[in-house]
């Protein structure tokens, strides 16, 4: 495997050197008054910057994808290859799904089965409920800051936005105290409620609301529509894209969260663990094929987010771009 990685690095360096040499030669010819003839020459002359950007981004993608490819191939490698033929990107005995099958058939030293399916369900419940409640709260709050008139509206919003500079570690002790006082420290609500106070989504949704004409809202009020009716019949349909984007961000953040569930749930009650906590536990366990199991569990945990992003990436770009439009 090290030989393949070294070969990729050498190839990338050679490509960068060739690109630099091509740019230097092209600029020298242009300064000397020479013109590149033909369709290819005209194309290169007009799109030299785009070509350089394309090559650089391609190299960046290669560097970014290389660890992921190694991880995926490693998760399909058997214990025999890890033990007797390490370092090969393609195993001698071929690829196998044994590590993924073993992920759902793990047992403790006591013989108790590890509830991987329960971890997946917990992660899905926490991410889904947290996303729904957060979008509801942030959507209503952004509506109030944009379309309702009350004293110190902008001051209150600035104070709320200022909380973004406070590191999350600084509020961890108060949050743990509140969770203990509410008596939910041994339930999944301890993973859901603290995430409902995030400010980033509120800011993103508010920025989109600013592009909605106030006259549209005022006309609805004149016709006798309540604020709830205006929100669900006018504002929400117009802001579906930004709600989708923020929902994806919120879902991905909840699904991948590791630190907070480890602190709150602890290590005793495995039935309340989320999938990232379980993956961290399996990665540190002493199993027959710890490396293959660790890679398989990590790839399996990231797979739903990868699929989700793959089919919604255009909506994410569209939604983020739409939040920069102000009336």
C-alpha positions in Angstrom: 0.0 0.0 0.0 2.8 2.4 0.8 4.2 1.8 -2.8 0.9 2.8 -4.3 0.6 5.9 -2.2 4.2 6.8 -3.1 3.4 6.3 -6.7 0.3 8.5 -6.5 2.4 11.3 -4.8 5.1 11.0 -7.5 2.4 11.2 -10.3 0.8 14.2 -8.7 4.1 16.0 -8.3 4.9 15.2 -12.0 1.6 16.6 -13.1 2.1 19.8 -11.1 5.6 20.2 -12.6 4.1 19.6 -16.1 1.4 22.2 -15.4 3.9 24.8 -14.2 6.2 24.1 -17.2 3.2 24.5 -19.6 2.2 27.8 -18.0 5.7 29.2 -18.1 6.1 28.2 -21.8 2.7 29.7 -22.7 3.4 33.0 -20.9 6.8 33.2 -22.6 5.4 32.7 -26.0 2.7 35.2 -25.4 5.2 37.8 -24.2 7.3 37.1 -27.3 4.4 38.1 -29.5 3.8 34.6 -30.7 0.2 33.4 -31.0 -1.0 29.8 -30.7 -2.8 28.9 -33.9 -5.7 26.5 -34.4 -8.8 25.7 -32.4 -6.8 24.1 -29.6 -4.5 27.2 -29.3 -7.5 29.6 -29.1 -9.2 27.4 -26.5 -6.1 27.3 -24.3 -5.5 31.1 -24.7 -9.0 31.9 -23.6 -9.3 29.4 -20.8 -5.8 29.2 -19.2 -7.0 30.1 -15.8 -9.9 27.6 -15.9 -7.5 24.9 -17.0 -5.2 25.6 -14.1 -8.1 25.7 -11.6 -9.5 22.4 -13.0 -6.1 20.6 -12.6 -5.6 22.0 -9.1 -9.1 20.9 -8.0 -8.5 17.5 -9.6 -5.3 17.1 -7.6 -7.1 18.2 -4.4 -9.9 15.6 -5.1 -7.3 12.9 -5.5 -5.6 13.7 -2.2 -9.0 13.9 -0.5 -10.3 10.7 -2.0 -7.2 8.6 -1.4 -7.7 8.0 2.3 -11.4 7.2 1.7 -10.6 4.7 -1.0 -8.0 3.1 1.2 -10.6 2.9 4.0 -13.2 1.3 1.8 -10.8 -1.3 0.4 -9.5 -2.0 3.9 -13.0 -2.7 5.1 -13.3 -5.3 2.4 -10.0 -7.0 3.4 -9.9 -10.2 5.4 -8.1 -10.9 8.6 -5.7 -13.2 6.7 -4.5 -10.3 4.4 -4.1 -8.0 7.4 -2.0 -10.5 9.2 0.1 -12.3 6.6 0.0 -9.9 3.6 -0.3 -6.3 5.1 0.4 -3.2 3.0 -1.5 -4.4 -0.1 -4.2 -2.1 -1.4 -5.8 -5.1 -3.2 -5.7 -8.2 -0.9 -4.2 -11.4 -2.3 -7.3 -13.5 -1.3 -9.8 -11.0 -2.8 -12.3 -8.8 -1.3 -14.9 -9.9 1.3 -17.9 -8.5 3.2 -17.0 -10.5 6.3 -16.2 -7.4 8.3 -19.6 -5.9 7.5 -21.3 -9.1 8.5 -19.2 -9.3 11.7 -20.3 -5.8 12.5 -23.8 -7.1 13.2 -22.6 -10.2 15.0 -20.3 -8.8 17.7 -20.4 -10.2 21.3 -18.9 -9.0 24.6 -16.5 -11.3 26.5 -19.4 -12.2 28.7 -21.3 -13.5 25.6 -23.8 -10.7 25.5 -24.6 -9.5 21.9 -23.6 -5.9 21.0 -26.8 -4.1 19.9 -25.6 -2.5 16.7 -29.1 -2.3 15.3 -30.2 -0.3 18.4 -27.4 2.2 17.8 -28.5 2.8 14.3 -32.1 3.3 15.5 -31.0 5.7 18.2 -28.9 7.7 15.8 -31.8 7.9 13.4 -34.3 8.9 16.1 -32.0 11.6 17.6 -31.1 13.1 14.2 -34.7 13.1 12.9 -36.4 14.5 16.0 -33.6 17.0 16.6 -33.8 18.2 12.9 -37.6 18.6 13.0 -37.7 20.5 16.3 -34.8 22.7 15.4 -36.3 23.7 12.0 -39.6 24.4 13.7 -38.0 26.6 16.4 -35.6 28.3 14.1 -38.2 28.9 11.5 -40.6 30.6 14.0 -37.8 32.6 15.6 -36.6 33.9 12.3 -40.1 34.8 11.3 -40.4 36.9 14.5 -37.1 38.7 13.9 -38.1 39.6 10.3 -41.8 40.1 10.1 -42.9 41.0 13.6 -42.3 44.5 15.1 -41.3 44.7 18.8 -38.9 46.7 20.9 -35.2 46.0 20.8 -35.7 43.4 18.0 -32.3 44.0 16.4 -30.6 44.2 19.8 -32.0 40.9 20.9 -31.0 39.3 17.5 -27.4 40.7 17.9 -27.2 39.3 21.4 -28.3 35.9 20.1 -25.8 36.0 17.2 -23.1 37.0 19.7 -23.5 33.6 21.4 -21.9 32.0 18.3 -18.5 33.2 19.5 -18.9 31.3 22.8 -17.2 27.9 22.5 -19.4 24.9 23.1 -17.1 23.5 25.8 -17.8 26.6 27.9 -21.5 25.8 28.1 -21.1 22.0 28.7 -21.2 22.2 32.5 -24.4 24.2 32.6 -26.0 21.9 30.1 -25.1 18.8 32.0 -26.5 20.4 35.2 -29.8 21.3 33.4 -30.1 17.8 32.0 -29.6 16.3 35.5 -32.2 18.7 37.0 -34.7 17.7 34.3 -34.1 14.0 35.0 -33.4 13.1 31.4 -29.7 12.1 31.7 -30.6 8.5 30.9 -32.7 9.1 27.9 -32.3 10.1 24.3 -33.8 13.5 25.1 -30.5 14.4 26.7 -29.0 14.3 23.1 -31.9 16.2 21.5 -32.7 19.2 23.7 -29.3 20.8 23.9 -29.0 21.0 20.1 -32.2 23.0 19.8 -30.5 26.2 20.9 -28.1 26.5 17.9 -27.9 29.9 16.3 -26.4 29.1 12.9 -29.6 27.8 11.4 -31.6 30.8 12.8 -29.2 33.2 11.0 -29.3 31.2 7.8 -33.1 31.1 7.7 -33.4 34.8 8.7 -31.2 35.8 5.8 -33.5 34.0 3.4 -36.6 35.6 5.0 -35.1 39.0 4.3 -35.6 38.3 0.5 -39.4 37.8 1.0 -41.3 41.1 0.2 -42.9 42.6 3.2 -45.9 43.7 1.1 -46.7 40.0 0.6 -46.9 39.5 4.4 -48.9 42.7 4.9 -51.4 41.8 2.3 -52.0 38.5 4.0 -52.6 40.2 7.3 -55.0 42.6 5.7 -56.9 39.6 4.4 -57.2 38.4 8.0 -54.5 35.7 8.0 -52.9 34.9 11.3 -49.1 34.6 11.7 -49.3 30.9 11.9 -51.3 30.7 8.6 -48.9 33.2 7.0 -45.9 31.1 8.1 -47.3 27.7 6.8 -49.1 29.0 3.7 -46.7 31.7 2.4 -43.3 31.8 4.2 -42.6 28.1 4.4 -43.4 27.2 0.8 -41.1 30.1 -0.4 -38.3 29.0 2.0 -38.5 25.2 1.3 -35.0 25.2 -0.1 -33.3 26.9 2.8 -35.2 24.6 5.2 -34.0 21.6 3.3 -30.4 22.8 3.4 -30.5 23.6 7.1 -32.3 20.3 7.8 -29.5 18.4 6.0 -26.8 20.3 8.0 -28.7 19.6 11.3 -29.2 15.9 10.4 -25.6 15.4 9.5 -24.4 17.1 12.6 -26.6 15.0 14.9 -25.8 11.8 13.1 -22.0 12.3 13.3 -22.0 13.7 16.8 -19.6 11.7 19.1 -18.4 13.9 21.9 -21.7 15.0 23.5 -23.3 11.5 23.5 -20.1 10.0 25.1 -20.3 12.6 27.8 -24.0 12.4 28.6 -24.8 8.7 28.1 -21.5 7.3 29.4 -20.1 3.9 28.8 -22.5 1.7 30.9 -25.8 1.7 29.1 -25.1 0.5 25.6 -28.8 0.5 24.7 -28.7 4.3 24.6 -25.6 4.6 22.5 -25.7 6.2 19.1 -23.8 4.8 16.1 -20.7 7.0 16.4 -20.3 6.1 20.0 -20.6 2.4 19.1 -18.1 2.8 16.3 -15.6 4.3 18.6 -16.1 1.5 21.1 -15.7 -1.2 18.4 -12.6 0.5 17.1 -10.9 0.2 20.5 -12.1 -3.3 21.2 -9.9 -6.4 20.9 -11.5 -8.4 18.2 -10.2 -11.0 15.7 -9.9 -8.4 13.0 -9.9 -5.0 14.8 -8.6 -3.1 11.8 -11.1 -4.4 9.3 -13.9 -4.1 11.8 -13.0 -0.5 12.6 -12.9 0.5 8.9 -16.1 -1.3 8.2 -17.9 0.3 11.1 -16.6 3.8 10.1 -17.6 3.4 6.4 -21.0 2.0 7.4 -21.6 5.0 9.7 -20.7 7.5 7.0 -22.6 5.8 4.2 -26.0 7.3 4.9 -24.6 10.8 5.0 -22.7 10.2 1.8 -25.9 9.0 0.0 -27.9 11.9 1.5 -25.4 14.5 0.3 -25.0 12.8 -3.1 -28.6 13.3 -4.0 -29.0 16.8 -2.4 -25.8 18.6 -3.2 -27.4 20.8 -5.8 -30.1 21.9 -3.3 -27.4 22.7 -0.8 -25.6 25.0 -3.2 -28.9 26.6 -4.2 -30.1 27.1 -0.7 -26.8 28.6 0.6 -26.6 30.9 -2.4 -30.2 32.0 -1.8 -29.5 33.2 1.7 -27.2 35.9 0.4 -30.0 37.7 -1.3 -31.5 40.6 0.6 -34.4 42.9 -0.1 
